[in-house]
Every structure is written in C-alpha cells, then in structure tokens.
Amino acid sequence: MNGQLAEILRDPSDIPFLLLVVGLAAAAAAAYAVSWLFPRLAEAFPARFRTRVLTLVPALRLLLGLAVIVWAVPKVVAPSPQNLVAILGALGIALGFAFKDYVASLVAGVIAVAERPYRQGDWVRFGEHYGEVRNVGSRAIQIVTNDDDVVTIPHGRLWTDDVANANDGRRTLLVVAEVWLHPDHDAEAVRRRLVDVLATSRFLDPTHEFRVMLVEHPWGSRYALKAYPLDARDQFAFRTDLSVRAKAALRGLGVRFVEMREAAGASGSPR
C-alpha cells in the first residue's frame, strides 16, 4: 500500500509545500470574503433581487473549492496515465458512496412517474408534512403547506415511507370537521343541525354526497362533518367555516362541549 502511494505521489522534494499552503490560505480567505460580502451586497438590492444574489454564495464557494482541487492535485500527484486511472477510480468509489441516496431518489423518481403516487396539483402527506405538490422533479418533489412553507421531499422516501394522496388527481377532496359533545344530549337534533350547517356552507360542492357521522366514546360524542369543497385549495377555509358555524348552531341547542380536562380524566384519549 505504501509502495503504491509512493508511486502516485511526487517526490517530497518536488512538492511546493509553501505554495500549496499559500494557495489554500488564499482560497479560504476568498471563500470567507464571499460569505461576508455577498449578504451585505444583497441588502443593497431590491427585495426581488436579494434572494438571487444570496444564491450565488454557495455556488461561488463550490467553484472555489473545485478550482483549488484542480490546481493542487497536479502539484502533489505525479502525472502519469496509471496515476490518473487510480485517482479516477478512487474518486468514482467515493462519489458512489456519497451519491447513493441521490441515485436512489432518481430511480424512485422514475418509478413515481410511472406509478403516479402523486402528481402536480395533488395534496399529499409525507410524515408530518401535508400540502399541495408544486413541482415533481427528477430527484424530489416540492409541496407547499398551509403555512406557505415549501418542503422538498426526495423521491427516495417512497422506499421507506407511506404517502397519502388526498385527491389523487381530482379537483376536490374530502374534508372532515370534528365536533366533540358531552354524551348527554339529543343526538338526532344535533345531527339535523349539523346537516344544515353542511348544506348551507358557501364552500360546499353540491355534486358530492355529504354526511354527518357519530362515534361514541366514554368521554364524549364525536361528530364528524364530511363533505367536499368546490376546490381542494378551499379545504382549510371550508373546515374553518364548518367548525365556526357548527359551534354557533349547537350553542342554540344548549348542548355541552367536551373540555380537555374531561377527556384527560377519562380512560384513553380522544382519537
């Protein structure tokens, strides 16, 4: 191993160590200058250009690093076809390990295009992230959440995670609004009132069936208002509208809502 390394490297007397140290120090200083200068320059630009200037920082630092490697390697490695093959082979192995997850995501991207577990415009859930698919790239998808966050998710997560698609290419999706009441009440009167709340919502798509479902628990009665909005992007406004109007309608019936301390004091927890 030491013999092979000695054949690849130049003779120590031929390596310009001082020049290498100076060059690396200059590159480090240039990288620091880029990281310090460009954010300050960006503040002087209008807002629409600020992010574009800031995106130059990692690109310039990467170019500086590559330039240093290209400049320094010939000064340390003896130039020969055998050494070039050895270096490229070692570099290929290192890149293979470094980019194995990237390659896995590319393969998963091809499968995603074929099987279509999600497409642009779908509302999907990956783990704790739920939002509308804004872009389906070769390596990852981008979803926009209700908080207007853009989340990038590699296709490779298809191998390990479940993905829930709420609308699967359709323009609308099922919305569920929940109401928790004390068990002692007139269930039929509550159900009729909640049906009226659903039927009169301005977000309701009347071409789809809507319904009110009841599930009893020891700590209370769970009413689920299930319906489809006119557009999938109205889902959060639709759920809010149903919740607000349902509370107002039910207060007129004199029912009791379940409080958190009552649920916590019962066996189990609301689901």
N, C-alpha and C positions, 0 to 999 in steps of 0.2 A: 504493500500500500504506500509506504514511504517512498519507494523507488518510483512508483507511478506518479506520485505527486511531484517528485523532483524532476521528472521528465516534462511535466506540464508547466511548472513554474520556471521563470527565468532564474538565472544565477543571481543570488542576492547582491552581488556587486554591480549587476546591470539594472537593478530596480531603483528608480529615482524616488526614494522614500520621502525626501524633503518636499519634492514637487507634489507627490501624492497627498501629503499632509496639508500643504498649502491649497491644493485644488479642492480637497474635501472640506476644508475650513471655509473656502470661498463659496462653495455650493451651499453649505449650511447657513452661511450668512445671507446668501441670496434668498434661500427659502424662508428664512426669518423675516427678511425685508418684504417679501411678497405677502406673508401672513400679516405683517404690521401695516403695510402701506395701503393695500387694496381695500380693506374695510373702511379706512379713513377716506379714501378717494370716493368710495361708494356713497358716503354720506353727502357728498357734494353734488351727486347726480339726482335728477328727479326720481320719484319713487318707482316709476315703471322701468327704469334702467338699473336700479340699485341691485336687484337680485341677479341681473345678468353680469354685472361687474363682480359680484361676490362668487359666482360660479367659476370665474377664472382662477380663483385661488388654488383649489385642489388640482386643476388641470396644469397650471404652471409648476406647481410643486412636483407633480408626477413627471413632467417633461424635464425638470432639473435633475431629478433622480436618475432617469434613464440616460440623460446626457453624461452624467458623472460615471455611470457604469460603463457606457460605451467608451468613454475617454480613459478610464482607469484600467480596465481589464487588459488591453494590449500591453500596458506597461508592466504588468505582473506576470502574464502568461506568455510563454514562448510561442511565437507564431508558427504553426505547422498544421497540415491537414488532420493529423491524428489528434492533436490537442483540440482543434475545432470540433471534431466529432465527439470527443469526450465531454467537452463543455456543453455542447448542444444536447447530448444525451442526458447529462445530469440536470440541465435546465428543463428538459422535457418531463423528466420524472417529477421534479419539484413542482412544475406547473400542473401536472396531472393531479397531484395530491391537493394542491392549492385550489384548483378549479373543479374538483369532482362534484361538489354541491351545485356549482354553476351548470355543469354539463347535465346533472340530474334534473335540474329545473328546465333546461332546454328540451330534454326528452319528454318531461312531463308536459311542457307547453305544446309539443306536437300531439300528444295524446289528448290534451284538453281541446285542441282544435278539432280533432276527430270525434271525440265523445261528447263535447259541448256540455260539460257540467256547469258552465257559466258562459255568458256572452255579454257583450257591451250593452248596458242598459238593465241588466238583471240586478236584483237585490239579493245579496248573498251574505252568509255569516261564516267567517273563519274564526273559530275560537271565540274570543271576546269582541271581535271586530265585526260590525254589521254596517253595510252601506251599499250604495249603487256602484256597479262596475263602470268606471270611467274609461279604462283602457285595458286591452288584453294584448300584452307584448309577448315577445318570444321567450322571455325568461320569467316574467312576473305579470300580475295584474295590479291595477290601482283601483281602489274603491274609495268613495267619498262618503264619510259617515254623516250622521245627523248633526254633529258638531262642526261640520265643514272641515274635518281633518282628512287629509289624503293619506291612505295607508297602502304601502306597497307590499304585496304578498307573493313570494316566489311560487311558481307552479309546483316546485318540488314538495310542497306541503300536501299535495294530493296523495303522496305515498303514505303519509302518516296521520293526516287529519281528515275528519269528515267535513264536507262543505254542504251547507244548507242553502238551497236556492228558493227564495220566497215566491217568485213569479214565473221563472223558467221560460222567459221569452215573451210572456204576455204583458199587456199594458197595465194590469192591475194585480192586486194580491190580497190575501185575506188579512184583515186587521182584527185583533181581539182586544177589547177593552174590558177590564175586570172591575167588579163592584163586590165588596165584602160587607155582608149584613149580619146582624145578630140573628140567631136561628128562629127566634120567636117573632114571626111576622106573617102577614097574608101573602104567601108566595105567588098566588095567581094574580093578585092585584099588582104586585111588583113586576111580574113578568109582562103583564099588559102595558104597564107604564114604560118599561124598558123597550118594548117593541115599538111603542110610539116614538121614543127618543131616536131609535134607529131609523124609522121610516121617515122622519122629518129632518134628518141631517142633510145639509146642503152639499156634503161631500159624497153622499151615498150613490153608488152605481145601481140603479133600479133593475138593471138587466140580470143581476146576480141575486141568488137567494140570500136572505139574511135571517138570523135566528138568535135566540137567547137561550143559553144552556145553564143549567143549575147543577152544582155538585155540593153535597152536604159534607161538612167536616165538624168535628166536635167543637171547634172554636167559632164556627160561623158558617154562613151560606155563601158560596162563591158563584156569582152570576157572571157569565162570560157573554159579552155582546160581540157577535161575529158577523162581519159584513165586508163588502168590497168597496173601496173608494173608486171614484171615477178615473183616477190616475195613481200609479204606485207612489209617485212623489208626494201625494197628499196624505200618505199613511199616518204621519206623525200629527198633522193638523186634524185628521179625522179622529184619531184616538183621543186627542185632547178634547175635541168637540164633544165626543160621546161621554167622556168622563165628567166634564163640567156639567153638561146638560142632564146626565143621569143623576148626579148628586142633587141638582136643583129639583128635579122631578120627584125624587124619592123623599126629600125632606118634606114635601107636601103630604106624604102618606104617614108621616110620623114614625118612620122606622129608625132603628138604631144601627149605626155603622160599627163594624168591628174595630176596636182600638188595638194598637200594637201590644200593649201590656196584657190585654185579654188573650191574644193569640199566643204570646210568650208564656203565659201561665198555664195554657192547655198542653196536653201531651202532643208532641210533634210540633210542626211548624207549617204555616200556610204554604201551599205549592200551587 
